[in-house]
């Protein structure tokens, strides 16, 4: 799942980069990031971070989650 964290901790551009083969799993992975973003749970970017957004790619592995 790829997404952007903005300076204020909000998230945008959430998208599945590589499908797992399970539509439901992919939807849940995307929803997890959207939920964290809506809660601004990542927190704001550090002041020392010079860019306004931080691009992130995060992997969810359905073989590990059981």
C-alpha positions in Angstrom: 0.0 0.0 0.0 1.4 3.4 -1.0 0.3 6.7 0.5 1.5 10.2 1.5 1.8 11.5 5.0 1.4 15.3 5.1 3.1 17.7 7.4 0.0 17.8 9.7 -0.1 14.0 9.9 -3.0 13.6 7.5 -2.8 10.9 4.8 -3.8 11.0 1.1 -3.3 9.0 -2.0 -3.8 5.6 -0.5 -3.6 2.9 -3.1 -2.7 -0.7 -3.4 0.5 -1.1 -5.4 0.6 -4.8 -5.7 -2.4 -7.0 -5.2 -2.3 -10.0 -2.9 -4.7 -12.1 -4.9 -7.5 -11.5 -2.3 -9.7 -8.5 -3.0 -11.0 -8.6 0.6 -7.4 -8.6 2.0 -6.4 -5.7 -0.2 -9.4 -3.7 0.8 -8.7 -4.3 4.5 -5.1 -3.2 4.0 -6.1 0.0 2.3 -8.8 0.6 4.9 -6.3 0.2 7.7 -4.1 3.0 6.3 -7.2 5.2 5.7 -8.3 4.7 9.3 -4.9 5.5 10.7 -4.8 8.6 8.5 -8.2 9.8 9.5 -7.1 9.6 13.1 -3.9 11.3 12.3 -2.2 8.5 14.2 1.1 8.9 12.4 1.4 12.3 13.9 2.8 15.4 12.2 6.1 15.2 10.4 9.1 16.4 12.4 10.1 20.0 11.9 13.5 18.9 10.8 11.9 17.0 7.9 12.2 19.5 5.0 9.5 18.2 2.6 5.8 18.8 3.0 4.9 15.2 2.4 6.5 11.8 3.1 5.9 9.1 0.5 5.4 5.7 2.2 5.1 2.2 0.8 4.0 -0.4 3.4 3.7 -4.1 2.9 1.0 -6.3 4.4 1.7 -10.0 4.0 -1.4 -12.2 4.2 0.9 -15.2 5.0 2.1 -13.6 8.2 -1.3 -12.5 9.5 -3.1 -15.5 10.9 
